[in-house]
Amino acid sequence: MSAVRERSPMHAIKCVYSDDEKQWLGSLPSFPEHWAEGETFEALQLNLHRLNFDLTLVEALRKVSELGLP
């Protein structure tokens, strides 16, 4: 497994990836239990970017949301 930076117009994120000849698999160091895949390295990068966006959004909402009890 190797580490690489994913490039996007907004920012770069680190990811860990593996190529098993048929499929690219990758994860994010900040969310190692979640994986993404792609048929090409470019598809993997896009899926990791989406995964990072979704998980970061969930974390942000989780921290801000409060439940008021009667």
HELIX and SHEET records of a PDB file:
HELIX    1   1 PHE A   41  VAL A   64  1                                  24    
SHEET    1   A 4 SER A   2  GLU A   6  0                                        
SHEET    2   A 4 ILE A  13  ASP A  19 -1                                        
SHEET    3   A 4 TRP A  24  LEU A  28 -1                                        
SHEET    4   A 4 PHE A  31  GLY A  38 -1                                        
END                                                                             
